[in-house]
Amino acid sequence: MHMVKRRFWLAAIEERWKRRPVLWLSGIRRCGKTVLCQSLADAEYFDCELPRTRARLEDAQSFLESVPGRRIVLDEIHRLPNPAELLKIAADHYPRVRVLATGSSVLEASVKFKDTLTGRKETLWLAPMIEADMEDFGNRDLDHRLLNGGLPPFFLEAAPLGRDFQEWMDSYWAKDVQELFRLERRASFQKFLELLFARSGGLFEATKYAAPCEVSRGTIANYLKAAEATYIAHVLRPFSAHKPTEIVSAPKVYAFDTGFVCYFRGWDKLRASDRGDLWEHFVLNELMARLQSRAVNYWRTKQGREIDFVLPRRGGEALAVECKLSQKDFDPAAMAAFRRLHKSGANFAVCRDVDKPYSRRYGDISVRLTGLADFVKDVCGDGR
């Protein structure tokens, strides 16, 4: 992949380095971590998959003394025997050295790793490509981004290649699932992922996966935990005040990337109805990337009224978000039903065809109709 300056992410790295000397960069495989690191100005790059690099890093103190006051990248740091120890020494004793470490998102989430580096590091999750990335790559065609997906090597292809998606799945099983979770029954797990991606954005019921995957309901629950921990699935819990009309337990699950959704649904061209569903996925990706959080809920009643995304706010407020390709498709009925139960908070309709945001009243509620760029600016600031 040619070197592209991904300006949003480079600025996010610089901002975090101002706050702390150690930065943890995570993200699913092939999301562009290595190329992003290599595009950093004046940073020395070390690939921890190489034996000679691991040998040099065995004595953390000697290594850090050899790079005084420099900016260094330790790529695939989870290949080291004790990566947390090296980063702790760097943070505590070599604060002039700026360290960017990349590795397994599951390692970053481990209790030992968190405890060791509490208060010592910043974190940055590199999501699949956001709108700003499409500009940097010189292709703002939404259909292309939705079909090919947001992994840069896939996005750069003229058309989505089935073998790329399958090779990615094989590598994910071998390097993420097998190494980290020791799951058995590869065929069952891959069938689970195929179904999960094909049904992306829908309510998740474990019993509907158990029979076709030929495993128990409990095993399906473990599969979902593995998919969520490795960031290839986003689990949205329902937002509720435990009213009788609200769904209070069933989560919605979204695949991490639209390209995989299209591939496992068998789509090589998009219809209007397909775009609307994928636009919802794209907005969710943008929102999570900018907020650097997966703390997003949804809302639904037992009668089928639904709000795509709900962001809880301090003081009991709840920000409600509906995603529509066109502003003419926005129906305020669900938002009005939501506000009858949850009075406080702003309402947004994020529409592809709105160039300039505006507010409109629908009975007792006011809704901000906005494009994606203005929406994330309002909700997330600069997101860095």
C-alpha positions in Angstrom: 0.0 0.0 0.0 1.4 3.4 -0.9 2.1 5.8 1.9 -0.9 8.0 2.6 -0.9 10.7 5.2 -4.0 10.0 7.3 -4.3 13.5 8.7 -6.9 12.9 11.4 -5.1 9.9 12.9 -1.7 11.6 12.7 -3.1 14.6 14.6 -4.7 12.3 17.1 -1.3 10.6 17.8 0.4 14.0 18.3 -2.3 15.2 20.6 -2.0 12.1 22.8 1.8 12.3 22.9 1.5 15.8 24.3 -0.4 14.3 27.3 1.7 11.2 28.0 4.9 9.7 26.6 3.4 6.2 26.0 0.6 5.7 23.4 -1.1 2.4 22.7 -2.5 2.0 19.2 -4.9 -0.8 18.6 -7.1 -1.9 15.7 -8.0 -5.0 13.8 -5.6 -6.5 11.3 -5.0 -4.7 8.1 -6.7 -1.5 9.3 -3.4 0.4 8.5 -1.6 0.5 11.9 1.9 -0.2 10.4 1.6 2.2 7.5 0.2 4.9 9.8 3.2 4.4 12.2 5.7 4.5 9.3 4.2 7.8 8.1 4.9 9.6 11.4 7.5 12.3 11.0 10.9 11.7 12.8 9.8 8.4 14.4 12.1 5.4 14.4 10.3 2.2 13.6 10.9 -1.2 15.2 9.1 -4.4 14.1 8.8 -6.7 17.1 8.0 -9.6 14.9 11.6 -9.7 13.8 13.9 -11.8 16.1 16.7 -9.3 16.0 14.3 -6.6 17.2 13.1 -8.8 20.1 16.8 -9.5 21.0 17.6 -5.8 21.1 14.6 -5.2 23.4 15.4 -7.9 25.9 17.2 -5.4 28.1 14.5 -2.6 28.2 16.7 -0.2 30.1 19.6 -0.4 27.7 17.3 -0.1 24.7 15.6 3.0 26.1 19.0 4.6 26.9 20.0 4.1 23.3 17.0 6.3 22.0 17.2 9.4 24.3 14.5 11.9 23.7 13.4 10.2 20.5 10.1 9.2 19.0 9.9 5.4 18.5 7.3 2.9 17.2 7.2 -0.6 18.7 5.0 -2.4 16.2 3.4 -5.7 17.2 4.7 -5.3 20.7 2.7 -8.3 21.9 5.4 -10.5 20.4 7.7 -9.5 23.3 7.7 -11.8 26.4 6.7 -8.9 28.7 5.5 -5.9 26.7 3.9 -4.2 29.7 7.1 -4.1 31.6 9.0 -2.3 28.8 6.2 0.4 28.5 6.1 0.8 32.3 9.9 1.4 32.4 9.6 3.9 29.5 6.7 5.8 31.2 8.3 5.9 34.6 12.0 6.4 33.9 12.3 7.8 30.3 9.5 10.4 30.0 11.4 12.2 27.2 11.1 9.2 24.9 7.9 9.2 23.0 6.7 5.6 22.5 3.9 4.4 20.2 3.2 0.7 20.7 0.9 -1.4 18.5 -0.4 -4.9 19.2 -3.4 -7.1 20.0 -6.4 -5.3 21.2 -7.1 -8.2 23.5 -3.8 -7.8 25.2 -4.6 -4.1 25.8 -7.8 -5.2 27.5 -6.2 -7.8 29.8 -6.3 -7.1 33.5 -2.5 -7.4 33.9 -1.8 -5.0 31.1 -4.3 -2.5 32.3 -3.2 -2.7 36.0 0.5 -2.2 35.0 -0.1 0.8 32.8 -2.9 2.5 34.6 -2.4 6.3 34.4 0.8 5.8 32.3 -0.5 5.6 28.8 -2.9 7.1 26.2 -4.8 4.9 23.9 -6.0 5.2 20.3 -8.2 2.7 18.5 -7.7 2.9 14.7 -11.1 2.2 13.2 -11.9 1.2 9.6 -11.7 4.3 7.3 -13.7 7.3 8.3 -14.8 10.2 6.0 -11.6 12.1 6.5 -9.6 9.0 5.4 -11.6 8.8 2.2 -10.4 12.4 1.4 -6.8 11.5 2.2 -7.0 8.4 -0.1 -8.5 10.6 -2.9 -11.8 8.7 -3.2 -14.9 10.1 -1.7 -17.3 7.7 -3.5 -19.5 6.3 -0.8 -20.6 3.2 -2.7 -17.0 2.3 -3.2 -16.3 2.6 0.5 -19.4 0.6 1.5 -18.7 -2.2 -0.9 -15.0 -2.5 -0.5 -15.0 -1.7 3.1 -12.7 0.4 5.3 -9.5 -1.6 5.4 -7.1 0.4 3.3 -5.7 -2.4 1.2 -9.3 -3.5 0.3 -10.4 0.1 -0.3 -7.6 0.6 -2.8 -8.9 -2.2 -5.0 -11.0 -1.2 -8.0 -13.7 -3.7 -6.9 -14.0 -5.9 -3.8 -12.1 -9.2 -4.2 -13.7 -12.3 -2.5 -10.3 -13.9 -1.9 -9.2 -10.9 0.1 -12.1 -11.3 2.5 -11.6 -15.0 2.8 -7.8 -14.7 3.4 -8.5 -12.1 6.1 -10.9 -14.5 7.8 -8.3 -17.3 7.7 -5.6 -15.1 9.1 -8.0 -13.8 11.8 -8.7 -17.4 12.9 -5.0 -18.4 12.9 -3.5 -15.3 14.5 -6.3 -13.8 16.7 -8.7 -16.5 17.7 -6.4 -19.6 17.9 -3.5 -17.7 19.7 -5.7 -15.8 22.1 -8.8 -17.9 22.8 -7.8 -21.5 21.9 -11.3 -22.1 20.5 -11.9 -25.4 18.8 -14.3 -26.3 16.0 -13.1 -23.8 13.4 -16.0 -24.6 11.0 -18.6 -23.8 13.7 -16.9 -20.5 14.6 -16.5 -19.4 11.0 -20.2 -20.3 10.3 -21.0 -18.1 13.3 -19.1 -15.2 11.9 -20.6 -15.6 8.4 -24.1 -15.5 10.0 -23.2 -12.6 12.2 -21.9 -10.5 9.3 -24.8 -11.4 7.1 -27.3 -10.4 9.9 -25.3 -7.4 11.0 -27.4 -4.6 12.5 -30.1 -6.9 13.7 -31.2 -8.1 17.2 -29.0 -10.9 18.4 -30.6 -14.1 19.7 -28.1 -16.9 20.5 -30.6 -19.6 20.0 -30.9 -18.7 16.3 -27.1 -19.3 15.8 -26.8 -22.5 17.8 -28.5 -24.9 15.4 -26.8 -23.9 12.2 -23.4 -23.7 13.9 -24.0 -27.1 15.6 -23.0 -25.8 19.0 -24.7 -25.0 22.3 -26.2 -21.6 23.2 -23.4 -21.1 25.7 -20.8 -21.7 23.1 -22.5 -19.1 20.9 -22.2 -16.6 23.8 -18.5 -17.4 24.0 -18.1 -16.9 20.3 -19.7 -13.4 20.6 -17.4 -12.5 23.5 -14.4 -13.4 21.3 -15.7 -11.4 18.3 -16.4 -8.4 20.5 -13.0 -8.6 22.3 -11.1 -8.7 19.0 -13.1 -5.7 17.7 -14.7 -7.5 14.7 -18.2 -7.1 16.2 -19.8 -4.2 18.1 -22.4 -5.2 20.6 -25.0 -2.4 21.3 -27.0 -2.9 24.4 -30.6 -1.5 24.7 -31.1 1.8 26.3 -34.1 1.7 28.6 -35.7 2.9 31.8 -37.2 -0.6 32.2 -40.6 0.5 31.0 -43.0 -2.3 30.1 -42.9 -1.3 26.4 -39.1 -1.3 26.0 -36.7 -4.0 25.0 -34.3 -4.3 28.0 -32.0 -7.2 27.3 -31.5 -8.3 23.6 -28.4 -6.6 22.1 -27.9 -5.5 18.5 -24.7 -6.7 16.9 -22.9 -4.9 14.1 -20.0 -6.2 12.0 -16.9 -4.1 12.2 -16.8 -3.3 8.5 -19.3 -2.8 5.6 -17.1 -4.6 3.1 -17.5 -7.8 5.1 -21.2 -7.3 5.4 -21.6 -6.9 1.7 -19.4 -10.0 1.0 -21.3 -12.3 3.3 -24.6 -11.0 2.0 -23.5 -11.8 -1.5 -23.7 -8.1 -2.7 -21.5 -6.9 -5.5 -23.7 -4.0 -6.4 -25.8 -1.8 -4.1 -29.5 -1.1 -4.3 -31.1 1.9 -2.6 -32.3 -0.2 0.3 -28.8 -1.7 0.7 -27.3 1.8 1.0 -29.6 2.8 3.8 -28.6 -0.2 5.9 -24.9 0.3 5.2 -25.1 4.1 5.9 -26.2 3.2 9.4 -23.0 1.0 9.8 -20.9 3.8 8.4 -22.3 6.4 10.8 -21.7 4.0 13.7 -18.0 3.5 12.6 -17.5 7.3 12.4 -19.1 7.8 15.8 -17.1 5.2 17.5 -13.8 6.3 15.9 -14.4 10.0 16.8 -15.6 9.2 20.4 -12.9 6.5 20.8 -15.6 4.5 22.6 -18.0 1.7 21.8 -20.4 2.9 24.5 -23.3 3.3 22.1 -26.8 2.0 22.8 -29.9 1.6 20.7 -33.6 1.9 21.7 -36.5 -0.2 20.7 -40.0 -0.9 21.8 -41.8 -4.3 21.7 -44.1 -2.7 19.1 -41.1 -2.1 16.8 -40.4 1.6 17.3 -36.6 2.0 17.1 -33.9 4.6 17.5 -30.7 3.6 15.7 -28.2 5.0 18.3 -28.5 6.5 21.8 -25.7 8.2 23.6 -26.2 8.5 27.3 -25.0 11.8 28.7 -24.4 13.2 32.2 -27.4 14.3 34.2 -29.7 11.7 32.7 -29.7 13.1 29.2 -29.8 10.8 26.2 -28.8 11.9 22.7 -30.9 10.2 20.1 -29.6 9.5 16.5 -31.4 8.3 13.4 -29.5 7.6 10.2 -31.0 8.2 6.8 -29.5 8.5 3.4 -32.0 11.2 2.5 -33.7 13.7 4.7 -37.0 13.1 3.0 -36.9 9.5 4.4 -36.8 10.7 8.0 -39.9 9.8 10.0 -40.1 11.5 13.4 -42.5 9.0 14.9 -39.9 6.8 16.6 -38.1 9.8 18.0 -41.3 11.2 19.4 -42.1 7.9 21.0 -38.6 7.8 22.6 -39.0 11.4 24.0 -42.3 10.5 25.6 -40.3 8.1 27.8 -36.9 9.9 27.9 -37.6 13.6 28.0 -34.1 15.2 28.1 -31.5 15.3 25.3 -30.8 16.4 21.7 -32.2 14.7 18.6 -30.3 14.2 15.4 -31.2 12.8 12.0 -27.9 12.2 10.2 -28.5 12.3 6.4 -26.2 11.9 3.5 -27.8 14.7 1.5 -27.8 17.5 4.1 -25.1 20.1 3.2 -26.0 22.6 5.8 -27.5 21.5 9.2 -30.9 22.9 10.2 -33.4 22.3 13.0 -37.0 21.4 12.5 -39.9 20.9 14.9 -42.1 17.9 14.8 -44.9 18.5 17.3 -43.3 18.6 20.8 -39.8 17.7 19.7 -37.0 19.5 17.8 -34.7 17.5 15.5 -31.3 18.6 14.1 -31.1 17.4 10.5 -27.4 17.2 9.6 -24.7 15.7 7.4 -22.2 13.3 9.0 -19.2 15.8 9.2 -21.3 18.4 11.0 -22.9 15.7 13.2 -19.5 14.4 14.5 -18.3 18.0 15.0 -21.4 18.8 17.1 -21.2 15.6 19.2 -17.5 14.7 19.3 -15.7 18.0 18.7 -12.5 17.4 16.7 -12.5 13.8 18.1 -8.9 13.7 18.9 
